[in-house]
Amino acid sequence: MKIYAANTLILAAIVLPFFVNAQDLHPDSIHAVLNARVLNEKGKESAGDTVTFTAANTGKVYSGVTDDSGRFSILVPNGCTYAAGYRDMNGQMQSSNIDLPGDQLIVINWELVFEMPRVYTLDNVFFDTGKATLRPKSHIELDELAEVMLFKKNLVIEIGGHTDDIGEDDDNMKLSLARAASVRNYLIKHGVNELHVKAKGYGESKHIAYNTTPEGRQKNRRTEVKILSRGN
């Protein structure tokens, strides 16, 4: 079966082996084997992606990270329904449920084809008012981005800073660049290749909402990630 989710994910759960289980796991009366395979939109294997299977009855999360072949295998309790999820640069996206019947030995081969967003907003990156100083609550999302960049060593991104229209144009341009540079420096300090992270300030030039309301100005004050090259 094929299930489409959020126009970015294609999920296929097939009960026939389509690849060799690298860990040589075997189902038993208690556990089923879940083989996961992740491909990008070009059909190439995607390494370093986190896939989770959350048990509906207990809430326990079973997860793995794809290897260079875009695969991993895991034993999970049989007789449960699992919410399969995928986490990449744009956070975690729940895709669909996998039902394990519990009355037979079973191997599930789960394939995910994804399209990585070209541009997206870092929703939880915050700065001190009028400054380029990152607030501590920004670290969680930036740590996750750094982790993805360390796995996907060929990925090249641009950090784009944006402001509302309060203040002078030149000042907003300088502030947006300084904020983008702060994010870039944070990633570099956490091990990301400096050649793979660019910083650019856009000031107020690319607003996505009207600047006539506090809500609109807040949307315009944002930090974006643009993927320049995926390296595959």
N, C-alpha and C positions, 0 to 999 in steps of 0.2 A: 504494500500500500504506500501511497505517497501523501504526505500532509504538508500543506503550505502554511507557514506562519510568518506574519508581519512582512511578507513579500521579500524576505531575505534568507529564509531557511527552507530547505527541502529535506524532509526526514523520510528515511526508508528503513523499516524494520523487517528483516527477512529471516526466516527460520531455516535457511539453507546456508551452509558455509561458503562464503565467497573469498575468504582469505585464511591463511594459516595462522593459528593462534600462537603468537610468539612466546607467550608464557606457558604454553602447553597445559592450560587449565582444563579441568574436566568437571562436568556437572555431576551432582550426586542427589540423594534424596532430600537434601536440605537446601542446596545452593544451585543456582543457575549461573551460566557463564554469559556475560555481556561483552561482546567484542565491539569496540567503537572505532570508527574510521571517519576522519574529517578531511574534506577536500575544499579548496577554495573555488571561486566561481569559474576559474579556468580549468578545473578538473585536476589540479595538482595537489598532492598531499600537503597537509598543513601541520607543521610541527609546533609544539609548545602551546597548544590550546588546551584549556581545562574544560572537561565535560563532566557533568554531575548527574547522578541518578538519585532522586530523593524519594524514599519510601513513603507512600501515602498514609500507611497505618501508624508508623512510628516517627516520621519526620527525620529519620536518620539519613545522612547524605553520604553517598559513596561516589568517589570521584577519581579521576585519573588525568594525566597529562599526555598528550600524544607525542610519540617519538618521531624520528626523522621520516618514518614512512607514514606518518599521520594516524597512527594506530595505538591503541592500548587495550588490554583485556582485564576483566575484573570479575571476581566471584561475588554474587549478591544473594541474599535469602530468596528462595523461590516462593511462589504463592502470594506475591505482592503486586501492587500497581506502583510504577515508578514514574515520576515526572522527570523527563529527560531535559536537561538544560545545557546551554553552551555559553561560555564566558570568553569574550575577547575584549578588544579595546573599547568597545561600546558598552561594557558592563555585561551583566548576565541576562540572557534572553531565554525564557522558558519556551520549549517547543511543543512537546506533545507527551502523552502518557504511553507507557509500555506496560502491558499486562502479562504477568507470568502466571500460568495456570496452576502450578503447584502439584499437579498430578502426573507429571512425566519429567524425564530428564530432558533438559532443554538448553540449547545454545541460541542466543539472539545475536544476530549480526546487525548492528545499528550504524547506518551511514548518514552523515550530515554534510550537505553541500551549502556553503554560506557565501554571501557577498559582503565583504567588509565595507562599511560605509566610507565614502571618500572624505567627507567632512562631518564632524560632529562636535557638540559642545561638551566641555568638561563642566558638568552641572554643579559639582561640589568643590570647585576651586574658588577661593575667596581671598581678597586683599584688604588691607587697611584702607580706610577712606582716603582717596586722593593720593595713595602711595602704591608702590610696587612690592610692598612687603607681604609675603604669603602668610595667611593665618594658619595656625596649626591644624585646624580641621580640614585643610586642603590636602594634608599629607596622605590620607587613606587613598583617595582617588589617584594621586600622583604616584604613590607606591605601586598601585596596580598597573598603571601605565608603564612605569619603569620595568616592572616584571615582564610585561608583554614584550617590551622592546628588547629585553635581554634574551628572551626566547627566540624572537623573530629578528635575528641579527642583521638581516638584509633590509629591514623596513626603514624607510626614510620619511620623516614627518616634518610638518611645519606647525609651530605653535603660533597662533594668531591672536593678538590682543585687540579688543574692541571696547569702545566707550559709548556713552550717550552724548548728547549735544550740549551738555552744560559746560560752560567754560570756552576758552579760545581754542580754535582748531589746532593750532600748533602745539598747545599744551596737551590737548587730548591725544594727538599723534605721539608725542614723546612719552606720555603716560602709558599708552597702549603698548608701545615697543618695550618699555621698561618692564611691564608686567609679563609680556611674552618671554623676555629674557630671563626673568626670575624663574619662570617655569622651566625653561631650557636649562638653566644652571642647576636647578634642583634635580632634574633627570640625570644630568652629567655627573653630579656628585654621587648619584646612586648607581653609577656604573654604565650608563648608556653612552655609546660612542658619540662623541661631540660632532662628528661629521654627519651623523644621521638625524640630528635635530636642528632645525632652523627656527629662527624667531623673527616675526614680522609684526609691526604695528599698523593697524588700519584706522585708528582713531574712531571718528564718528561716521566714516564714509560708507560703511556697509551695515546700516541699521536693519533689523529684522522686525521691528515694531515701531509704532509711533512714539515719539519722544514727548508727547503731550500729557502723559500720565505717569505716575510713579511706577506702575507695573510695566509699562512699555520701556521706560528708561532702564529698569532693572534687567529686562531681557536683552537690551542692547549692550549692557555692561557684561561682557562674556569673554571666555577664553575658549578658543576652538582648536581642534586638531585636524589638520589636513594631511591626508596620506599622499605623499609625493611619489613614492615608489615602493612597491611590495617586494621587489627583488626576485620575483618568480613569475 
